[in-house]
Amino acid sequence: MMLEQIKMQRVGDRVYRQHLIGVAVELLQNSDIDWTQVKNTEELRQQLKL
């Protein structure tokens, strides 16, 4: 799901939490994260370079 799909799923002018969560899940699934190295959110942030 990309940004354009989010816009299509909006209700009025609001994007709901579940839409953003769905996008986040898809981004994580498509990322090059070494999940064997991720034990907590801080390690995930480091893998994502946030």
PQR file of N, CA, C, O and H, with PARSE charges and radii, in Angstrom:
ATOM      1  N   MET A   1       0.853  -1.175   0.000 -0.4000 1.5000
ATOM      2  CA  MET A   1       0.000   0.000   0.000 -0.0000 2.0000
ATOM      3  C   MET A   1       0.896   1.234   0.000  0.5500 1.7000
ATOM      4  O   MET A   1       1.804   1.346   0.824 -0.5500 1.4000
ATOM      5  N   MET A   2       0.648   2.129  -0.895 -0.4000 1.5000
ATOM      6  CA  MET A   2       1.446   3.342  -0.975 -0.0000 2.0000
ATOM      7  C   MET A   2       0.598   4.542  -0.568  0.5500 1.7000
ATOM      8  O   MET A   2      -0.586   4.412  -0.256 -0.5500 1.4000
ATOM      9  H   MET A   2      -0.089   2.038  -1.564  0.4000 1.0000
ATOM     10  N   LEU A   3       1.228   5.702  -0.578 -0.4000 1.5000
ATOM     11  CA  LEU A   3       0.559   6.921  -0.151 -0.0000 2.0000
ATOM     12  C   LEU A   3      -0.717   7.167  -0.938  0.5500 1.7000
ATOM     13  O   LEU A   3      -1.719   7.601  -0.370 -0.5500 1.4000
ATOM     14  H   LEU A   3       2.190   5.807  -0.832  0.4000 1.0000
ATOM     15  N   GLU A   4      -0.692   6.896  -2.231 -0.4000 1.5000
ATOM     16  CA  GLU A   4      -1.895   7.100  -3.047 -0.0000 2.0000
ATOM     17  C   GLU A   4      -3.037   6.213  -2.567  0.5500 1.7000
ATOM     18  O   GLU A   4      -4.194   6.633  -2.567 -0.5500 1.4000
ATOM     19  H   GLU A   4       0.122   6.543  -2.692  0.4000 1.0000
ATOM     20  N   GLN A   5      -2.717   4.984  -2.156 -0.4000 1.5000
ATOM     21  CA  GLN A   5      -3.748   4.089  -1.654 -0.0000 2.0000
ATOM     22  C   GLN A   5      -4.295   4.582  -0.324  0.5500 1.7000
ATOM     23  O   GLN A   5      -5.484   4.431  -0.045 -0.5500 1.4000
ATOM     24  H   GLN A   5      -1.777   4.642  -2.156  0.4000 1.0000
ATOM     25  N   ILE A   6      -3.431   5.171   0.497 -0.4000 1.5000
ATOM     26  CA  ILE A   6      -3.904   5.739   1.767 -0.0000 2.0000
ATOM     27  C   ILE A   6      -4.903   6.840   1.478  0.5500 1.7000
ATOM     28  O   ILE A   6      -5.955   6.915   2.113 -0.5500 1.4000
ATOM     29  H   ILE A   6      -2.465   5.293   0.270  0.4000 1.0000
ATOM     30  N   LYS A   7      -4.578   7.689   0.526 -0.4000 1.5000
ATOM     31  CA  LYS A   7      -5.474   8.790   0.191 -0.0000 2.0000
ATOM     32  C   LYS A   7      -6.830   8.259  -0.241  0.5500 1.7000
ATOM     33  O   LYS A   7      -7.859   8.858   0.073 -0.5500 1.4000
ATOM     34  H   LYS A   7      -3.723   7.628   0.010  0.4000 1.0000
ATOM     35  N   MET A   8      -6.842   7.137  -0.959 -0.4000 1.5000
ATOM     36  CA  MET A   8      -8.110   6.562  -1.403 -0.0000 2.0000
ATOM     37  C   MET A   8      -8.903   5.979  -0.232  0.5500 1.7000
ATOM     38  O   MET A   8     -10.130   5.899  -0.300 -0.5500 1.4000
ATOM     39  H   MET A   8      -6.006   6.651  -1.214  0.4000 1.0000
ATOM     40  N   GLN A   9      -8.215   5.568   0.847 -0.4000 1.5000
ATOM     41  CA  GLN A   9      -8.885   4.954   1.981 -0.0000 2.0000
ATOM     42  C   GLN A   9      -9.313   5.985   3.026  0.5500 1.7000
ATOM     43  O   GLN A   9      -9.950   5.634   4.019 -0.5500 1.4000
ATOM     44  H   GLN A   9      -7.219   5.633   0.902  0.4000 1.0000
ATOM     45  N   ARG A  10      -8.975   7.220   2.813 -0.4000 1.5000
ATOM     46  CA  ARG A  10      -9.327   8.257   3.783 -0.0000 2.0000
ATOM     47  C   ARG A  10     -10.838   8.396   3.885  0.5500 1.7000
ATOM     48  O   ARG A  10     -11.567   8.200   2.913 -0.5500 1.4000
ATOM     49  H   ARG A  10      -8.457   7.506   2.006  0.4000 1.0000
ATOM     50  N   VAL A  11     -11.274   8.730   5.052 -0.4000 1.5000
ATOM     51  CA  VAL A  11     -12.679   9.046   5.266 -0.0000 2.0000
ATOM     52  C   VAL A  11     -12.721  10.543   5.503  0.5500 1.7000
ATOM     53  O   VAL A  11     -12.225  11.027   6.520 -0.5500 1.4000
ATOM     54  H   VAL A  11     -10.682   8.889   5.842  0.4000 1.0000
ATOM     55  N   GLY A  12     -13.303  11.270   4.582 -0.4000 1.5000
ATOM     56  CA  GLY A  12     -13.261  12.722   4.666 -0.0000 2.0000
ATOM     57  C   GLY A  12     -11.833  13.180   4.486  0.5500 1.7000
ATOM     58  O   GLY A  12     -11.170  12.795   3.524 -0.5500 1.4000
ATOM     59  H   GLY A  12     -13.706  10.876   3.755  0.4000 1.0000
ATOM     60  N   ASP A  13     -11.354  13.998   5.405 -0.4000 1.5000
ATOM     61  CA  ASP A  13      -9.981  14.488   5.335 -0.0000 2.0000
ATOM     62  C   ASP A  13      -9.098  13.851   6.395  0.5500 1.7000
ATOM     63  O   ASP A  13      -8.062  14.407   6.759 -0.5500 1.4000
ATOM     64  H   ASP A  13     -11.893  14.311   6.187  0.4000 1.0000
ATOM     65  N   ARG A  14      -9.499  12.695   6.887 -0.4000 1.5000
ATOM     66  CA  ARG A  14      -8.756  12.069   7.963 -0.0000 2.0000
ATOM     67  C   ARG A  14      -8.219  10.712   7.535  0.5500 1.7000
ATOM     68  O   ARG A  14      -8.926   9.921   6.910 -0.5500 1.4000
ATOM     69  H   ARG A  14     -10.341  12.244   6.590  0.4000 1.0000
ATOM     70  N   VAL A  15      -6.960  10.448   7.879 -0.4000 1.5000
ATOM     71  CA  VAL A  15      -6.369   9.128   7.680 -0.0000 2.0000
ATOM     72  C   VAL A  15      -6.386   8.458   9.048  0.5500 1.7000
ATOM     73  O   VAL A  15      -5.843   8.990  10.016 -0.5500 1.4000
ATOM     74  H   VAL A  15      -6.386  11.090   8.386  0.4000 1.0000
ATOM     75  N   TYR A  16      -6.996   7.317   9.118 -0.4000 1.5000
ATOM     76  CA  TYR A  16      -7.139   6.644  10.397 -0.0000 2.0000
ATOM     77  C   TYR A  16      -5.907   5.823  10.744  0.5500 1.7000
ATOM     78  O   TYR A  16      -5.147   5.403   9.872 -0.5500 1.4000
ATOM     79  H   TYR A  16      -7.436   6.884   8.332  0.4000 1.0000
ATOM     80  N   ARG A  17      -5.732   5.606  12.050 -0.4000 1.5000
ATOM     81  CA  ARG A  17      -4.597   4.884  12.592 -0.0000 2.0000
ATOM     82  C   ARG A  17      -4.357   3.554  11.892  0.5500 1.7000
ATOM     83  O   ARG A  17      -3.215   3.214  11.582 -0.5500 1.4000
ATOM     84  H   ARG A  17      -6.350   5.947  12.759  0.4000 1.0000
ATOM     85  N   GLN A  18      -5.417   2.801  11.643 -0.4000 1.5000
ATOM     86  CA  GLN A  18      -5.253   1.478  11.037 -0.0000 2.0000
ATOM     87  C   GLN A  18      -4.657   1.580   9.633  0.5500 1.7000
ATOM     88  O   GLN A  18      -3.967   0.659   9.196 -0.5500 1.4000
ATOM     89  H   GLN A  18      -6.344   3.077  11.895  0.4000 1.0000
ATOM     90  N   HIS A  19      -4.905   2.665   8.926 -0.4000 1.5000
ATOM     91  CA  HIS A  19      -4.304   2.852   7.607 -0.0000 2.0000
ATOM     92  C   HIS A  19      -2.804   3.066   7.747  0.5500 1.7000
ATOM     93  O   HIS A  19      -2.017   2.499   6.989 -0.5500 1.4000
ATOM     94  H   HIS A  19      -5.466   3.413   9.281  0.4000 1.0000
ATOM     95  N   LEU A  20      -2.412   3.879   8.707 -0.4000 1.5000
ATOM     96  CA  LEU A  20      -0.992   4.156   8.918 -0.0000 2.0000
ATOM     97  C   LEU A  20      -0.268   2.910   9.404  0.5500 1.7000
ATOM     98  O   LEU A  20       0.867   2.656   9.001 -0.5500 1.4000
ATOM     99  H   LEU A  20      -3.051   4.340   9.323  0.4000 1.0000
ATOM    100  N   ILE A  21      -0.905   2.141  10.256 -0.4000 1.5000
ATOM    101  CA  ILE A  21      -0.297   0.899  10.746 -0.0000 2.0000
ATOM    102  C   ILE A  21      -0.092  -0.071   9.597  0.5500 1.7000
ATOM    103  O   ILE A  21       0.951  -0.721   9.512 -0.5500 1.4000
ATOM    104  H   ILE A  21      -1.827   2.347  10.584  0.4000 1.0000
ATOM    105  N   GLY A  22      -1.071  -0.177   8.715 -0.4000 1.5000
ATOM    106  CA  GLY A  22      -0.946  -1.052   7.560 -0.0000 2.0000
ATOM    107  C   GLY A  22       0.228  -0.660   6.675  0.5500 1.7000
ATOM    108  O   GLY A  22       0.954  -1.523   6.182 -0.5500 1.4000
ATOM    109  H   GLY A  22      -1.918   0.351   8.784  0.4000 1.0000
ATOM    110  N   VAL A  23       0.413   0.627   6.476 -0.4000 1.5000
ATOM    111  CA  VAL A  23       1.530   1.121   5.667 -0.0000 2.0000
ATOM    112  C   VAL A  23       2.851   0.816   6.377  0.5500 1.7000
ATOM    113  O   VAL A  23       3.813   0.387   5.741 -0.5500 1.4000
ATOM    114  H   VAL A  23      -0.177   1.328   6.877  0.4000 1.0000
ATOM    115  N   ALA A  24       2.897   1.033   7.679 -0.4000 1.5000
ATOM    116  CA  ALA A  24       4.122   0.753   8.441 -0.0000 2.0000
ATOM    117  C   ALA A  24       4.488  -0.720   8.355  0.5500 1.7000
ATOM    118  O   ALA A  24       5.661  -1.051   8.179 -0.5500 1.4000
ATOM    119  H   ALA A  24       2.115   1.381   8.196  0.4000 1.0000
ATOM    120  N   VAL A  25       3.519  -1.603   8.473 -0.4000 1.5000
ATOM    121  CA  VAL A  25       3.772  -3.041   8.372 -0.0000 2.0000
ATOM    122  C   VAL A  25       4.329  -3.380   6.997  0.5500 1.7000
ATOM    123  O   VAL A  25       5.293  -4.138   6.882 -0.5500 1.4000
ATOM    124  H   VAL A  25       2.567  -1.334   8.616  0.4000 1.0000
ATOM    125  N   GLU A  26       3.729  -2.826   5.966 -0.4000 1.5000
ATOM    126  CA  GLU A  26       4.205  -3.109   4.609 -0.0000 2.0000
ATOM    127  C   GLU A  26       5.623  -2.585   4.392  0.5500 1.7000
ATOM    128  O   GLU A  26       6.445  -3.259   3.770 -0.5500 1.4000
ATOM    129  H   GLU A  26       2.947  -2.210   6.059  0.4000 1.0000
ATOM    130  N   LEU A  27       5.911  -1.400   4.898 -0.4000 1.5000
ATOM    131  CA  LEU A  27       7.264  -0.860   4.768 -0.0000 2.0000
ATOM    132  C   LEU A  27       8.284  -1.747   5.481  0.5500 1.7000
ATOM    133  O   LEU A  27       9.373  -1.992   4.962 -0.5500 1.4000
ATOM    134  H   LEU A  27       5.243  -0.853   5.403  0.4000 1.0000
ATOM    135  N   LEU A  28       7.925  -2.228   6.679 -0.4000 1.5000
ATOM    136  CA  LEU A  28       8.831  -3.099   7.421 -0.0000 2.0000
ATOM    137  C   LEU A  28       9.035  -4.425   6.698  0.5500 1.7000
ATOM    138  O   LEU A  28      10.148  -4.949   6.662 -0.5500 1.4000
ATOM    139  H   LEU A  28       7.040  -2.029   7.101  0.4000 1.0000
ATOM    140  N   GLN A  29       7.970  -4.969   6.127 -0.4000 1.5000
ATOM    141  CA  GLN A  29       8.084  -6.236   5.400 -0.0000 2.0000
ATOM    142  C   GLN A  29       8.973  -6.095   4.172  0.5500 1.7000
ATOM    143  O   GLN A  29       9.656  -7.044   3.789 -0.5500 1.4000
ATOM    144  H   GLN A  29       7.065  -4.544   6.156  0.4000 1.0000
ATOM    145  N   ASN A  30       8.970  -4.926   3.556 -0.4000 1.5000
ATOM    146  CA  ASN A  30       9.736  -4.701   2.339 -0.0000 2.0000
ATOM    147  C   ASN A  30      11.135  -4.140   2.596  0.5500 1.7000
ATOM    148  O   ASN A  30      11.886  -3.892   1.653 -0.5500 1.4000
ATOM    149  H   ASN A  30       8.415  -4.155   3.868  0.4000 1.0000
ATOM    150  N   SER A  31      11.483  -3.942   3.854 -0.4000 1.5000
ATOM    151  CA  SER A  31      12.783  -3.362   4.183 -0.0000 2.0000
ATOM    152  C   SER A  31      13.858  -4.442   4.234  0.5500 1.7000
ATOM    153  O   SER A  31      13.566  -5.638   4.225 -0.5500 1.4000
ATOM    154  H   SER A  31      10.873  -4.144   4.620  0.4000 1.0000
ATOM    155  N   ASP A  32      15.094  -3.995   4.288 -0.4000 1.5000
ATOM    156  CA  ASP A  32      16.236  -4.908   4.365 -0.0000 2.0000
ATOM    157  C   ASP A  32      16.705  -5.089   5.808  0.5500 1.7000
ATOM    158  O   ASP A  32      17.908  -5.151   6.064 -0.5500 1.4000
ATOM    159  H   ASP A  32      15.331  -3.024   4.296  0.4000 1.0000
ATOM    160  N   ILE A  33      15.787  -5.171   6.731 -0.4000 1.5000
ATOM    161  CA  ILE A  33      16.123  -5.303   8.148 -0.0000 2.0000
ATOM    162  C   ILE A  33      16.575  -6.727   8.429  0.5500 1.7000
ATOM    163  O   ILE A  33      15.953  -7.690   7.982 -0.5500 1.4000
ATOM    164  H   ILE A  33      14.810  -5.120   6.523  0.4000 1.0000
ATOM    165  N   ASP A  34      17.664  -6.845   9.173 -0.4000 1.5000
ATOM    166  CA  ASP A  34      18.122  -8.155   9.650 -0.0000 2.0000
ATOM    167  C   ASP A  34      17.373  -8.429  10.953  0.5500 1.7000
ATOM    168  O   ASP A  34      17.797  -8.004  12.028 -0.5500 1.4000
ATOM    169  H   ASP A  34      18.169  -6.062   9.536  0.4000 1.0000
ATOM    170  N   TRP A  35      16.259  -9.141  10.843 -0.4000 1.5000
ATOM    171  CA  TRP A  35      15.381  -9.353  11.993 -0.0000 2.0000
ATOM    172  C   TRP A  35      16.028 -10.181  13.091  0.5500 1.7000
ATOM    173  O   TRP A  35      15.542 -10.179  14.223 -0.5500 1.4000
ATOM    174  H   TRP A  35      15.914  -9.486   9.970  0.4000 1.0000
ATOM    175  N   THR A  36      17.126 -10.899  12.786 -0.4000 1.5000
ATOM    176  CA  THR A  36      17.821 -11.647  13.830 -0.0000 2.0000
ATOM    177  C   THR A  36      18.565 -10.706  14.766  0.5500 1.7000
ATOM    178  O   THR A  36      18.941 -11.094  15.871 -0.5500 1.4000
ATOM    179  H   THR A  36      17.521 -10.901  11.867  0.4000 1.0000
ATOM    180  N   GLN A  37      18.776  -9.473  14.325 -0.4000 1.5000
ATOM    181  CA  GLN A  37      19.492  -8.481  15.126 -0.0000 2.0000
ATOM    182  C   GLN A  37      18.554  -7.561  15.904  0.5500 1.7000
ATOM    183  O   GLN A  37      19.019  -6.735  16.689 -0.5500 1.4000
ATOM    184  H   GLN A  37      18.470  -9.158  13.427  0.4000 1.0000
ATOM    185  N   VAL A  38      17.260  -7.688  15.703 -0.4000 1.5000
ATOM    186  CA  VAL A  38      16.297  -6.778  16.338 -0.0000 2.0000
ATOM    187  C   VAL A  38      15.672  -7.456  17.546  0.5500 1.7000
ATOM    188  O   VAL A  38      14.929  -8.429  17.418 -0.5500 1.4000
ATOM    189  H   VAL A  38      16.882  -8.359  15.065  0.4000 1.0000
ATOM    190  N   LYS A  39      15.987  -6.923  18.719 -0.4000 1.5000
ATOM    191  CA  LYS A  39      15.436  -7.470  19.961 -0.0000 2.0000
ATOM    192  C   LYS A  39      14.496  -6.495  20.662  0.5500 1.7000
ATOM    193  O   LYS A  39      13.738  -6.882  21.551 -0.5500 1.4000
ATOM    194  H   LYS A  39      16.590  -6.132  18.822  0.4000 1.0000
ATOM    195  N   ASN A  40      14.551  -5.221  20.255 -0.4000 1.5000
ATOM    196  CA  ASN A  40      13.701  -4.200  20.884 -0.0000 2.0000
ATOM    197  C   ASN A  40      13.537  -3.025  19.918  0.5500 1.7000
ATOM    198  O   ASN A  40      14.110  -3.018  18.829 -0.5500 1.4000
ATOM    199  H   ASN A  40      15.167  -4.906  19.533  0.4000 1.0000
ATOM    200  N   THR A  41      12.762  -2.053  20.325 -0.4000 1.5000
ATOM    201  CA  THR A  41      12.472  -0.933  19.428 -0.0000 2.0000
ATOM    202  C   THR A  41      13.706  -0.085  19.141  0.5500 1.7000
ATOM    203  O   THR A  41      13.825   0.480  18.054 -0.5500 1.4000
ATOM    204  H   THR A  41      12.296  -2.059  21.210  0.4000 1.0000
ATOM    205  N   GLU A  42      14.625   0.011  20.100 -0.4000 1.5000
ATOM    206  CA  GLU A  42      15.836   0.802  19.859 -0.0000 2.0000
ATOM    207  C   GLU A  42      16.681   0.161  18.759  0.5500 1.7000
ATOM    208  O   GLU A  42      17.212   0.860  17.896 -0.5500 1.4000
ATOM    209  H   GLU A  42      14.528  -0.449  20.983  0.4000 1.0000
ATOM    210  N   GLU A  43      16.805  -1.154  18.788 -0.4000 1.5000
ATOM    211  CA  GLU A  43      17.556  -1.847  17.736 -0.0000 2.0000
ATOM    212  C   GLU A  43      16.847  -1.719  16.388  0.5500 1.7000
ATOM    213  O   GLU A  43      17.499  -1.607  15.350 -0.5500 1.4000
ATOM    214  H   GLU A  43      16.373  -1.722  19.489  0.4000 1.0000
ATOM    215  N   LEU A  44      15.520  -1.735  16.401 -0.4000 1.5000
ATOM    216  CA  LEU A  44      14.772  -1.520  15.159 -0.0000 2.0000
ATOM    217  C   LEU A  44      15.038  -0.126  14.616  0.5500 1.7000
ATOM    218  O   LEU A  44      15.256   0.046  13.417 -0.5500 1.4000
ATOM    219  H   LEU A  44      14.989  -1.825  17.244  0.4000 1.0000
ATOM    220  N   ARG A  45      15.022   0.869  15.495 -0.4000 1.5000
ATOM    221  CA  ARG A  45      15.328   2.239  15.068 -0.0000 2.0000
ATOM    222  C   ARG A  45      16.725   2.323  14.458  0.5500 1.7000
ATOM    223  O   ARG A  45      16.928   3.011  13.458 -0.5500 1.4000
ATOM    224  H   ARG A  45      14.845   0.729  16.470  0.4000 1.0000
ATOM    225  N   GLN A  46      17.688   1.621  15.060 -0.4000 1.5000
ATOM    226  CA  GLN A  46      19.036   1.634  14.516 -0.0000 2.0000
ATOM    227  C   GLN A  46      19.086   0.986  13.139  0.5500 1.7000
ATOM    228  O   GLN A  46      19.757   1.491  12.238 -0.5500 1.4000
ATOM    229  H   GLN A  46      17.522   1.061  15.872  0.4000 1.0000
ATOM    230  N   GLN A  47      18.380  -0.132  12.972 -0.4000 1.5000
ATOM    231  CA  GLN A  47      18.338  -0.799  11.671 -0.0000 2.0000
ATOM    232  C   GLN A  47      17.704   0.124  10.618  0.5500 1.7000
ATOM    233  O   GLN A  47      18.118   0.130   9.459 -0.5500 1.4000
ATOM    234  H   GLN A  47      17.835  -0.541  13.703  0.4000 1.0000
ATOM    235  N   LEU A  48      16.712   0.891  11.030 -0.4000 1.5000
ATOM    236  CA  LEU A  48      16.004   1.805  10.112 -0.0000 2.0000
ATOM    237  C   LEU A  48      16.734   3.138   9.958  0.5500 1.7000
ATOM    238  O   LEU A  48      16.336   3.986   9.160 -0.5500 1.4000
ATOM    239  H   LEU A  48      16.375   0.886  11.971  0.4000 1.0000
ATOM    240  N   LYS A  49      17.800   3.309  10.728 -0.4000 1.5000
ATOM    241  CA  LYS A  49      18.570   4.563  10.717 -0.0000 2.0000
ATOM    242  C   LYS A  49      17.692   5.767  11.065  0.5500 1.7000
ATOM    243  O   LYS A  49      17.733   6.807  10.408 -0.5500 1.4000
ATOM    244  H   LYS A  49      18.123   2.619  11.377  0.4000 1.0000
ATOM    245  N   LEU A  50      16.906   5.588  12.110 -0.4000 1.5000
ATOM    246  CA  LEU A  50      16.037   6.686  12.587 -0.0000 2.0000
ATOM    247  C   LEU A  50      16.693   7.413  13.734  0.5500 1.7000
ATOM    248  O   LEU A  50      16.123   8.363  14.270 -0.5500 1.4000
ATOM    249  H   LEU A  50      16.872   4.743  12.643  0.4000 1.0000
TER
END
